[in-house]
Amino acid sequence: MKKINLLLVVMSLVFGAAFLNSCRKDETAVIPDAPSVTAPSSTISVDAEQSVEVSFTINSPGGFASANANAQGGSVTILSQPEAASTSGTIVVSFTAGTIGGTASVTVTVNDVNQKSDNATAVLSVAKEEIVISVGSNISSNTTWKTGKVYILETRISVLTGVTLTIEPGVVIKGKAGTGANATALIIARGATIMAEGTAAAPIIFTSIADEIMPGEIASPNLEPDLNGLWGGLIVLGSAPISADAESQQIEGIPASDQNGLYGGTTADDNSGVIKYISIRHGGANIGEGNEINGLTLGGVGSGTIIENVEIVSNQDDGIEWFGGTVNVKNALLWNVGDDAVDTDQAWAGTIDNFVIINPGDECFELDGPEGSYNGAGHTIKNGTVSVEGASGLIDFDANTDVNMKDIYFFNLSADGGQDVEEYDKYSANANGFASSGFQVTLPAGIALTDVFKGGSDAITTVVDAGAATVGADLTQFSDWTWASVAGELAF
């Protein structure tokens, strides 16, 4: 009997152990499947150095635990993912492409709470960034030219009325070669706006297609700073008053057939935008006998426009020419222009303050009076430093020149003479109160003050030794960002 009882006990233990083992096997069998990750099925396009969001769907029967992502051809950041223990959801990543075009990829790996994982890879096509962009037609909608890029003017380009052209710091604009009706230029038409705000660290440069300069450079790597006439120039037109035969006129340098060349009106505070830290080079293409484009042409531009820190280098015609208007210009440098450095016409009624002139081809100042019945308040030219060098003359006044000039220093005159002030006596006899004062000059040996400053202009001029001038420009305003500065031309 005892043997039977013992046998029953042993059998119970065996069956109990078997039952427990069977339960454990059942528990192992119900562990959920591994997660699955699904990437987009089609290739995703993105531009170089730009970002795009990529979505991956997941299923995680065992519960979501974590995710990580890595990329080839760029960088990746996880923007969103499912909550912990979720069994399904979406992982969104942001991929930022590198600078090189081609194929890139993003791989997302998902782990569940049971340490099981899966991954999937999305394929992207990266388009190489376009650095050089052709501009072949008028700008008819708001447009931005981007930092780091070169824009090629294929022909004469106008920004049309009501449209804004924004030019970011460091942009390089190159005009193709052409003369006559094919001369390239950028025209800001009446009612249009230019927002060209460069910086001292990244000026905006207008130059010729022949110039190999690229964004980030100041000096041309291949063109000399006295080469001119390779393209047109920058022309800004507004609706401020002008003194001419009619309220509006066609601007010099643009064929009469182009209505975008009209300027003038009755809005003294007209606003054509902002121009800061720009350098205009190698321009002045000829469109007809004796008719070239200036480096910067300002036709009827109003006082609402801001123009500061402008360099003109080697323009075949004038450096800056004003045709009426009321706009002010501050910090201007004019180097190696082929004709007049500063030319004023049609009763311009603004101020140029703090300027440098270096080696103009004709007059340092060509100052013409009003042409029509309108007479403005006159203009002011002050705080200038003039390195005369090869200029034909210093100042060409007219009897009706409407200008106040003051605090200007002239030096580097020719020892051969002939560079003088013309018709000062007629100008100074004006009945409108216009007057000039505060001239200083360093004369070459053998040249008398009255040999140069004629017609009574010697009375407003003081002879000073080299380096002893107490008037003139603040040269620090042109440091580093101008070609003249980096070429050592400001080491007076």
Legacy VTK file of the C-alpha trace (Angstrom):
# vtk DataFile Version 3.0
C-alpha trace
ASCII
DATASET POLYDATA
POINTS 492 float
0.000 0.000 0.000
2.843 2.368 0.867
4.474 1.556 -2.484
1.266 2.466 -4.299
1.032 5.809 -2.480
4.654 6.607 -3.233
4.105 5.826 -6.898
1.124 8.161 -6.990
3.202 10.965 -5.453
5.989 10.520 -7.979
3.560 10.489 -10.896
1.889 13.659 -9.602
5.246 15.432 -9.474
6.116 14.362 -13.020
2.761 15.445 -14.437
2.983 18.749 -12.508
6.428 19.517 -13.913
5.247 18.710 -17.419
2.247 20.978 -17.006
4.407 23.892 -15.801
6.831 23.429 -18.681
3.923 23.442 -21.135
2.707 26.765 -19.719
6.141 28.345 -20.169
6.228 27.250 -23.821
2.819 28.823 -24.386
4.029 32.137 -22.893
7.097 32.278 -25.250
4.955 31.646 -28.287
2.851 34.821 -27.817
5.754 37.383 -28.017
4.688 39.908 -30.750
6.316 40.131 -34.158
9.211 42.529 -34.820
8.365 46.092 -35.920
8.191 47.018 -39.602
9.249 50.341 -41.176
8.079 51.575 -44.573
9.902 54.342 -46.485
8.450 56.454 -49.322
8.333 54.381 -52.488
9.378 57.172 -54.867
12.564 59.235 -55.022
12.309 62.599 -53.262
13.820 65.695 -54.942
15.628 68.451 -53.042
18.003 71.270 -53.994
21.546 71.379 -52.669
21.794 72.939 -49.195
18.002 72.909 -48.849
15.819 70.869 -46.479
12.888 68.523 -47.044
10.677 66.494 -44.688
10.485 62.716 -45.177
7.813 60.511 -43.511
8.215 56.829 -42.571
5.257 54.691 -41.409
5.779 52.050 -38.717
3.942 49.065 -37.259
5.200 47.781 -33.920
3.022 44.985 -32.449
5.321 44.749 -29.459
5.118 48.483 -28.719
7.334 51.315 -30.007
10.444 52.019 -27.923
12.888 54.191 -29.891
14.072 55.307 -33.319
17.233 56.676 -34.869
18.086 58.066 -38.291
21.226 58.494 -40.357
21.865 60.025 -43.760
24.200 59.859 -46.720
24.754 63.038 -48.748
23.441 65.359 -46.065
22.256 65.531 -42.469
19.053 64.354 -40.812
17.042 65.233 -37.709
13.989 63.419 -36.313
11.136 65.905 -36.043
8.410 63.642 -34.606
7.817 59.995 -33.652
5.085 57.830 -32.018
4.563 57.768 -28.282
6.209 54.986 -26.273
4.425 51.589 -26.527
2.431 52.703 -29.586
1.771 49.900 -32.046
1.688 52.136 -35.148
2.442 55.666 -36.259
4.643 57.922 -38.367
8.214 59.110 -37.984
8.962 62.442 -39.683
12.558 63.489 -40.331
14.110 66.622 -41.829
16.868 65.996 -44.361
19.253 68.833 -45.295
21.175 68.200 -48.498
24.873 68.878 -48.826
26.526 71.014 -51.486
27.090 68.201 -53.985
24.373 67.027 -56.342
23.512 63.368 -56.861
21.818 60.571 -54.921
21.350 60.772 -51.152
19.547 58.582 -48.630
17.954 58.553 -45.186
17.697 55.353 -43.136
15.356 55.107 -40.133
15.721 52.257 -37.613
12.930 51.407 -35.127
13.297 49.355 -31.916
10.403 47.842 -29.942
10.115 47.065 -26.236
11.315 43.488 -26.862
14.533 44.828 -28.443
13.441 43.750 -31.885
14.112 46.181 -34.744
13.613 46.994 -38.392
14.782 49.730 -40.766
13.933 51.276 -44.113
15.747 53.648 -46.466
14.359 56.599 -48.423
16.176 57.670 -51.593
16.598 61.358 -52.487
17.839 63.147 -55.585
19.883 66.269 -54.806
19.973 68.925 -57.534
23.240 70.838 -57.642
22.728 74.501 -56.785
22.712 76.796 -59.800
25.315 79.503 -59.177
25.226 81.398 -62.481
21.754 82.516 -63.575
20.826 84.111 -66.884
18.432 87.089 -66.934
17.048 87.539 -70.428
13.774 89.431 -70.058
12.260 92.314 -68.117
11.439 91.688 -64.468
7.644 91.758 -64.214
7.073 90.268 -60.742
8.773 90.689 -57.383
12.146 88.976 -57.607
15.071 88.284 -55.276
18.644 87.758 -56.434
20.311 85.533 -53.862
23.575 85.828 -51.950
26.368 83.728 -53.414
25.068 83.812 -56.978
26.013 85.495 -60.248
23.306 86.987 -62.472
24.035 87.560 -66.163
22.244 90.435 -67.916
21.709 89.090 -71.420
20.296 92.378 -72.711
18.841 95.651 -71.436
16.732 94.578 -68.444
14.017 96.750 -66.893
12.341 96.295 -63.533
8.797 97.251 -64.455
6.446 99.661 -62.695
5.042 98.258 -59.450
7.707 95.551 -59.197
10.472 95.201 -56.577
13.886 93.717 -57.306
15.708 92.686 -54.126
19.453 92.082 -54.425
20.997 90.359 -51.419
24.504 91.106 -50.074
27.397 89.670 -52.049
25.529 89.174 -55.329
27.543 89.718 -58.528
25.714 91.041 -61.605
27.492 90.803 -64.969
26.389 92.526 -68.161
27.036 90.955 -71.545
28.892 92.939 -74.169
26.848 95.036 -76.554
26.559 98.491 -78.057
23.784 100.539 -79.591
20.350 99.025 -79.010
22.070 95.887 -77.737
23.873 97.599 -74.855
23.149 95.813 -71.594
21.948 97.726 -68.549
19.725 97.339 -65.517
16.929 99.915 -65.492
14.728 100.607 -62.491
11.720 102.126 -64.237
9.467 104.824 -62.783
7.287 103.232 -60.134
9.602 100.236 -59.711
11.771 99.577 -56.659
15.298 98.311 -56.142
16.336 96.999 -52.725
20.074 96.499 -53.224
21.436 96.437 -49.688
24.972 95.114 -49.666
27.233 95.314 -46.640
30.849 96.289 -46.035
31.616 92.577 -45.691
29.609 91.613 -48.788
29.143 94.453 -51.297
26.999 94.012 -54.397
29.097 94.180 -57.571
27.947 95.177 -61.066
30.512 94.362 -63.733
31.129 92.883 -67.182
30.689 89.298 -68.350
34.420 89.446 -69.114
35.161 89.823 -65.405
36.007 86.508 -63.735
35.147 87.846 -60.283
32.914 85.626 -58.143
30.928 86.230 -54.949
33.236 86.819 -52.006
35.884 88.669 -54.036
36.481 92.436 -54.147
39.155 92.999 -56.811
38.778 91.615 -60.310
41.110 88.653 -60.840
41.619 89.418 -64.532
40.509 92.943 -65.527
42.492 96.124 -64.974
40.701 98.975 -63.166
40.985 101.277 -66.193
39.153 99.072 -68.710
35.797 100.588 -69.640
32.835 100.354 -72.003
32.330 96.597 -71.640
28.618 96.848 -70.758
26.075 99.524 -69.819
25.374 100.499 -66.223
22.732 100.958 -63.540
19.912 103.387 -64.324
17.378 104.429 -61.684
14.380 106.486 -62.793
11.749 108.202 -60.698
8.887 110.674 -60.655
10.526 113.616 -58.903
10.622 117.048 -60.590
13.129 117.800 -63.352
13.897 120.973 -65.271
13.408 120.130 -68.937
11.201 120.929 -71.905
8.482 118.642 -70.543
7.483 117.150 -67.203
9.021 113.834 -68.224
11.886 112.933 -70.533
13.635 109.913 -72.040
16.814 109.165 -70.121
20.204 109.524 -71.756
21.669 106.207 -72.858
18.360 104.415 -73.560
16.753 104.332 -77.038
13.590 106.409 -77.399
11.706 103.263 -78.379
12.020 101.911 -74.830
9.251 103.492 -72.727
10.892 102.185 -69.568
13.430 104.973 -70.058
11.002 107.763 -69.112
11.680 109.789 -65.963
10.434 112.885 -64.152
7.193 113.969 -62.526
5.842 115.951 -59.595
6.536 113.710 -56.579
9.544 115.217 -54.803
9.691 112.470 -52.162
9.327 109.646 -54.674
10.880 106.398 -53.428
12.789 104.099 -55.790
14.199 101.942 -52.984
17.578 101.480 -51.305
21.085 101.219 -52.766
23.878 100.514 -50.284
27.382 99.123 -50.645
27.476 98.603 -54.388
30.396 98.756 -56.825
29.723 99.409 -60.533
32.607 98.610 -62.887
33.761 98.616 -66.532
30.528 100.127 -67.883
29.530 102.944 -70.200
28.760 101.112 -73.438
28.114 103.429 -76.383
24.582 103.408 -77.809
25.205 106.128 -80.388
27.502 108.958 -81.370
28.563 110.639 -78.128
25.851 108.860 -76.161
27.135 106.476 -73.524
25.601 105.051 -70.364
26.815 106.451 -67.046
28.023 104.234 -64.218
25.044 105.274 -62.091
22.338 107.326 -63.761
19.732 108.989 -61.533
16.826 110.445 -63.502
14.115 112.216 -61.523
14.882 110.104 -58.454
13.077 111.301 -55.331
14.244 112.025 -51.802
12.508 108.901 -50.484
15.268 106.853 -52.132
18.341 105.967 -50.046
21.728 105.813 -51.798
24.821 105.281 -49.662
28.254 103.708 -50.133
28.625 103.571 -53.905
31.800 102.930 -55.913
32.090 103.566 -59.662
35.205 102.140 -61.343
36.298 102.782 -64.925
33.069 103.833 -66.587
33.456 105.128 -70.134
31.064 108.020 -69.571
30.349 109.866 -66.309
30.642 108.283 -62.890
27.334 109.510 -61.442
24.988 111.797 -63.328
21.853 113.346 -61.868
19.045 114.481 -64.139
16.861 116.524 -61.823
15.260 114.808 -58.868
15.830 115.291 -55.166
17.738 112.177 -54.078
20.767 112.439 -51.785
23.945 110.382 -52.153
26.310 109.690 -49.275
29.782 108.088 -49.414
30.573 107.881 -53.128
33.881 106.891 -54.706
34.569 107.524 -58.405
37.777 106.046 -59.827
39.112 106.128 -63.390
35.881 107.281 -65.035
36.345 108.164 -68.693
34.383 111.423 -68.712
33.175 113.552 -65.788
33.276 112.135 -62.280
30.233 114.090 -61.048
27.741 115.519 -63.535
24.601 117.410 -62.501
21.758 118.512 -64.777
18.130 119.625 -64.892
17.944 121.277 -61.456
18.914 118.354 -59.268
17.955 119.389 -55.733
19.809 116.933 -53.491
23.166 116.555 -51.736
26.275 114.483 -52.321
28.138 114.227 -49.032
31.498 112.538 -48.388
32.977 111.528 -51.705
36.290 110.657 -53.340
37.263 111.307 -56.963
40.370 109.649 -58.429
41.723 110.323 -61.926
38.690 111.263 -64.032
39.084 111.546 -67.794
37.440 114.948 -68.296
36.076 117.255 -65.594
36.076 116.404 -61.920
32.751 118.274 -61.767
30.472 119.121 -64.706
27.761 121.299 -63.168
24.988 122.339 -65.514
22.022 124.470 -64.587
18.270 124.066 -65.190
17.094 123.525 -68.759
13.395 124.382 -68.500
11.064 126.624 -66.548
11.342 124.617 -63.316
14.005 125.811 -60.887
14.559 123.701 -57.796
16.259 124.544 -54.540
19.688 123.781 -55.981
22.068 121.028 -54.970
24.933 120.708 -52.509
28.341 119.096 -53.007
30.378 118.833 -49.817
33.153 116.989 -47.999
35.112 115.698 -50.963
38.667 114.578 -51.670
39.756 114.909 -55.315
42.921 113.297 -56.702
42.972 115.180 -59.997
45.729 113.253 -61.834
44.798 112.983 -65.543
41.624 115.093 -65.469
41.146 117.770 -68.120
39.672 120.223 -65.637
38.561 120.741 -62.047
35.101 122.333 -62.188
33.020 123.415 -65.159
30.424 125.932 -63.941
27.707 127.587 -66.011
26.139 130.983 -65.435
22.987 129.284 -64.137
24.624 126.453 -62.190
22.481 125.918 -59.090
25.034 124.522 -56.634
26.542 125.131 -53.224
30.008 123.548 -52.910
32.087 123.444 -49.759
34.930 121.702 -47.951
36.632 120.055 -50.925
40.339 119.206 -51.159
42.139 119.001 -54.542
45.591 117.462 -55.003
47.752 115.523 -57.487
47.338 118.227 -60.107
49.449 118.118 -63.265
52.657 120.141 -63.228
51.905 121.084 -66.844
48.895 123.187 -65.859
45.667 123.426 -67.815
43.491 121.859 -65.122
41.371 124.735 -63.937
38.034 126.060 -62.721
35.892 127.416 -65.562
33.281 130.208 -65.517
33.349 130.671 -61.759
32.863 134.402 -62.297
29.591 133.833 -64.161
28.348 131.311 -61.617
29.261 133.452 -58.593
27.284 136.367 -60.034
24.020 134.420 -59.777
21.068 136.156 -58.153
19.773 133.025 -56.401
22.203 132.914 -53.495
24.213 129.895 -54.644
27.802 130.068 -53.390
30.875 127.926 -52.773
33.503 127.992 -50.043
36.140 126.032 -48.179
38.272 124.766 -51.072
41.823 123.616 -50.304
44.532 122.602 -52.775
48.055 121.236 -52.803
49.745 122.750 -55.860
52.626 121.366 -57.932
55.829 123.373 -57.935
55.690 126.305 -60.324
51.894 126.484 -60.472
50.210 129.552 -58.971
46.813 129.430 -57.313
45.326 131.773 -59.921
46.617 129.536 -62.726
44.156 126.914 -61.575
41.391 128.574 -59.577
40.333 131.190 -62.078
37.523 133.705 -62.326
37.803 134.668 -58.665
37.623 131.118 -57.293
41.047 131.666 -55.734
39.248 133.759 -53.098
37.504 130.663 -51.715
40.596 128.441 -51.951
43.500 127.915 -49.544
46.850 126.404 -50.538
47.987 123.666 -48.121
50.957 121.336 -47.952
50.512 117.683 -48.831
48.955 115.886 -45.889
47.877 119.120 -44.206
44.345 119.451 -45.572
41.636 120.097 -42.997
38.714 119.475 -45.342
37.781 116.524 -47.503
36.255 113.078 -47.270
36.257 110.588 -44.415
38.232 107.862 -46.185
37.396 105.240 -43.562
33.923 104.975 -45.098
35.508 103.296 -48.134
37.871 100.905 -46.361
37.936 97.209 -47.301
34.723 97.013 -49.339
35.858 99.092 -52.356
38.189 97.928 -55.087
40.027 101.256 -54.768
40.728 100.520 -51.114
42.060 96.982 -51.594
44.153 98.252 -54.542
45.844 100.822 -52.287
44.382 103.829 -54.107
43.239 105.487 -50.876
46.706 105.674 -49.327
46.866 109.433 -49.892
LINES 1 493
492 0 1 2 3 4 5 6 7 8 9 10 11 12 13 14 15 16 17 18 19 20 21 22 23 24 25 26 27 28 29 30 31 32 33 34 35 36 37 38 39 40 41 42 43 44 45 46 47 48 49 50 51 52 53 54 55 56 57 58 59 60 61 62 63 64 65 66 67 68 69 70 71 72 73 74 75 76 77 78 79 80 81 82 83 84 85 86 87 88 89 90 91 92 93 94 95 96 97 98 99 100 101 102 103 104 105 106 107 108 109 110 111 112 113 114 115 116 117 118 119 120 121 122 123 124 125 126 127 128 129 130 131 132 133 134 135 136 137 138 139 140 141 142 143 144 145 146 147 148 149 150 151 152 153 154 155 156 157 158 159 160 161 162 163 164 165 166 167 168 169 170 171 172 173 174 175 176 177 178 179 180 181 182 183 184 185 186 187 188 189 190 191 192 193 194 195 196 197 198 199 200 201 202 203 204 205 206 207 208 209 210 211 212 213 214 215 216 217 218 219 220 221 222 223 224 225 226 227 228 229 230 231 232 233 234 235 236 237 238 239 240 241 242 243 244 245 246 247 248 249 250 251 252 253 254 255 256 257 258 259 260 261 262 263 264 265 266 267 268 269 270 271 272 273 274 275 276 277 278 279 280 281 282 283 284 285 286 287 288 289 290 291 292 293 294 295 296 297 298 299 300 301 302 303 304 305 306 307 308 309 310 311 312 313 314 315 316 317 318 319 320 321 322 323 324 325 326 327 328 329 330 331 332 333 334 335 336 337 338 339 340 341 342 343 344 345 346 347 348 349 350 351 352 353 354 355 356 357 358 359 360 361 362 363 364 365 366 367 368 369 370 371 372 373 374 375 376 377 378 379 380 381 382 383 384 385 386 387 388 389 390 391 392 393 394 395 396 397 398 399 400 401 402 403 404 405 406 407 408 409 410 411 412 413 414 415 416 417 418 419 420 421 422 423 424 425 426 427 428 429 430 431 432 433 434 435 436 437 438 439 440 441 442 443 444 445 446 447 448 449 450 451 452 453 454 455 456 457 458 459 460 461 462 463 464 465 466 467 468 469 470 471 472 473 474 475 476 477 478 479 480 481 482 483 484 485 486 487 488 489 490 491
